[in-house]
Amino acid sequence: MIIAGLIILLVIASVLFHLYSPWWTTPIATNWTNIDSTLSLTFWLTGVAFVLVISFLGWCVWRYRHHAGRVAHYEPESGRLEMWLGAITAVGVVFLLAPGLIAWGKFINPPADAATVEIVGQQWAWYYRLPGPDGKLGRADARFVTADNPLGVNPYDPNSKGNLIVNGGDLHLPVNKPVKILLRSIDVIHNFYIPEFRAKMDMLPGSESYFWFTPTKTGTFEILCAAYCGVGHSYMRGNVVIESDDDYQKWIAQQQSFTQARNGAGDRVRAAARGPGED
């Protein structure tokens, strides 16, 4: 009786904790409300299953508790019972997977007017590349990574010359405009994650991944790495600043192009080679 009561008490406490817990999702700041809806549906379905299964367990502990002289009853296999259990489980799995697949399909199909921004992860910092005035990103490859080209941008691609390079610092984006996020990693597996955007994706060395979102609120939101990437993993943080289009254009005007960044790095290298006091 005591064990059965404790099991039912566990069910009640779990439900109350879920309903009144102070730890919940952060306020959403993008268009991905269907991701929140999918999470809520998952909680409700798994929560109902949890209550039913654990309550049944408690009932069984009480109903079939020990009595002097009681003998266990052998029940042979029941094809009908297995069919019902299989069907109910299949329906539950469909209701769990289908909304997620629908959300995923939308998540990786950006609209045609989405601007492209590249995020590059490297132990243990974030780097950003944006299109220049022509709106095109040049190709990139890890083979081109050097001290003056840390993102591995292809210097022979004409579309690369005007690309804007942001080495560290904050990434700025305009509010209410769709953005396609192109992800690359230079070294190990990283994961680009912004909790308020409900957006995250693995970054694999040697490949590209992507998703999109439309920021709906201005403000500063923290970028995290959600994949353990080495001893400095906890320090791999950054910020994305969502602002008005006018403020965004002012920030864009302050950024260096790929060509300017390389020339500046070359000048610094040559100055260091000459040494102080040399012309």
Secondary structure, 3 states (H helix, E strand, C coil): CHHHHHHHHHHHHHHHHHHHCCCCCCCCCECCHHHHHHHHHHHHHHHHHHHHHHHHHHHHHHHCCCCCCCCCCCCCCCHHHHHHHHHHHHHHHHHHHHHHHHHHHHHCCCCCCCEEEEEEEECCEEEEEECCCCCCCCCECHHHCECCECCCECCCCHHHCCCEEEECCCEEEECCCCEEEEEEECCCCEEEEEHHHCEEEEECECCCEEEEECECCCEEEEEEECCCCCCCHHHCEEEEEEECHHHHHHHHHCCEEHHHHHHHHHHHHHHHHHCCCCC
